[in-house]
Amino acid sequence: MADQGYYVEFQQLGSLVRVTAIDPASGREAVIQGPASAGEAALGRLAVQKLEYLLRKTSEK
């Protein structure tokens, strides 16, 4: 699944889902974990938001 040019990967770990969002241009990754009941859309959105935060934080330096 790709979102705004980012790759988003989901891994089911029991009742949890580990979500990794990757920026292909920089190779930067953001990882979150959440309950499987939250749904892929919400967890994917959160992972992308975290990635965008990390990219902004890095560009400010």
N, C-alpha and C positions, 0 to 999 in steps of 0.2 A: 504494500500500500504506500503510495506517495502522496504527500500533502505539501503544496506550495514548493515543490522541488526538493522536499525532504523525503528520506526513506523512513518508514515507520514499521517496526517489527514487533510482533506480539508473541510471547512465549507463555503458555499456560503452565503454572507451577502449583498444582493442587487447586486450592480455592483462590489463589492469587494469579495475577497476570503481570509479567514483567514486560515493560514497553520500552523500546529503544528507538529514539529519533536521531537520525544521522543527516548532517549537512554534507552532501557530496562534494561541494566546492572546497570546504576546509577539512573535511574528515572528522569534524567535531561531533561528539555524541552526548546525548542526555538520556539518562535511564531513570525510570520511575517504576514503582510497584503499586498495585492497587487490587481491590477485590474484583473477582471476575464478574460479580453482579453489577458493577458500575457500567459495564458495556464498553465495547471497543471505541466507539466515537468519543466518549468522554475521556477515556484514558489516553487515546491518541492525541486529542486536543491538548491535554495537560502536558504530555511529553514534548509536543511541538512548542508550547509556550515556554517550557523550561529551556529547550534548546535555543529559542530566540533570545531569552534572557541571557544565557551564557554567551551567545554571539555578540550581543550588545555590550555586555560587560567586558569582553575581550577587546572589542573595537575602541572602547573608551580609554584604554591604557596607552 
